[in-house]
Amino acid sequence: MSASLSSEEINFRQVHIQETARVVTGHLRTSGRATFGSWEHLTDEERGNISDWVELVFLSQIEAYGPALRRLGIDDVGD
């Protein structure tokens, strides 16, 4: 991943993480795994916390992609 992202890339990443967090919140609520209301009913702090977790998982998936392919014996991962 490039160390210097354009402002458009940074903006898209932030919006993508926020929208993913909103969707995750909806899934948690409808699955009965959460007792809070919809995304709109959360405080800014609660939204930020969920967004932070989504970003952590997102970045972790990117980091784990190559090693997972190698564990499966797929060596041509373009590193």
Sequence and secondary structure as in RCSB ss.txt:
>XXXX:A:sequence
MSASLSSEEINFRQVHIQETARVVTGHLRTSGRATFGSWEHLTDEERGNISDWVELVFLSQIEAYGPALRRLGID
DVGD
>XXXX:A:secstr
  SS  HHHHHHHHHHHHHHHHHHHHHHHHHTS  S  GGGS HHHHHHHHHHHHHHHHHHHHHHHHHHHHTT  
    
